[in-house]
């Protein structure tokens, strides 16, 4: 028996479940199919688990300053088992909330593996019962996400060699960790474990960590990690992994090459996070295959594949791999199907790294703006002069704004400071609405807050910041 829907969504991560809810709000009969847990990678194996661990890690790290701020907790320690148990509780609570929202919006949810048989037809496999079932839908939305990519080198299957999925399981104990990959995932895990006092080394093939970010921002992030004791090896490639016994202890020997030089790093565990690949395995029936772009589903400006009626959003496509980007795309598709237009502006997508302090960026960096031919106007405010930063004893940080000198319109912003990921949205809105530096500067921001640094950075681009020494 076939059930007919106006929209069938495959994948219940942010791009999928939010699209389903928006479609239902707009009156579409909607089905949502998910083989694993509601919430997808972001909730279960990504954003939320890592940020929950970071919260514990940040609090523990702050105890180093307790004496200076007049606090004392004798014998403070941590228990990884309890930290990971809390992480699981947080994930479960949010997952239950998503389930409640889907039910309230009258969305039919199927816990099954989906195979697209043809445009508008999906076959479901229910693992527990072995049952098969068919759904029919006028429109299909693929939001199946991505999974960790593992390098093709010797030793990746050794015990103690983990992907980002596996390290979040918590079934480990180690004092020395080597992280292969200095992107967002690698830097966030380096922050988590180094703040717990674990020895961490990062191996990155590019000439700097966070290579997709503004150079100055990545350099500041590297300095903050090094302050926490993290070793950083750039222009270095993983060659092989081997097991050995050293001083009676089992260790992993990590061989990395840098130019003509081969060096060895020791770790009790190795985290591999060199990228993710689209999750399209067994998604399509034989003979049905949309056009791919480097292994990811290719779409047009409306997120339609080359197969009519089949859309795709999020990590399974060739776009930026960010949860909020997937959400925005999913909502856009739902609105386009239901009403022919969307209210979402997809041109200003902020990027965030949840280190300590946090990093966030949106729009163009100064280098990018100059390469594009802009006459650049920039302003920068070191947060060492910000009262909230001083009283909170935060680390090296700043806010930088980039604008078009001819029009004054904001082009981009880069932030490294506490609450950076909460503040970047102000810049996203400003860029989306075409605001000028002067228009942004006119707003009054409360004191004492980190947000005051935004006013100072904007003022520095204009006539001069109040809390900066006059320029020579």
PyMOL commands that set and color helices and strands:
alter all, ss='L'
color gray80, all
select helices_A, chain A and resi 14-25+40-45+47-65+80-104+164-167+184-195+215-227+314-316+323-339+366-371+383-385+387-392+420-432+437-441+452-461
alter helices_A, ss='H'
color red, helices_A
select strands_A, chain A and resi 2-10+30-33+108-110+113-118+121-125+132-142+146-148+161-163+176-180+199-203+231-233+237-246+249-258+261-267+269-272+276-278+292-293+296-297+310-312+351-353+358-363+376-382+398-404+410-417
alter strands_A, ss='S'
color yellow, strands_A
deselect
rebuild
show_as cartoon
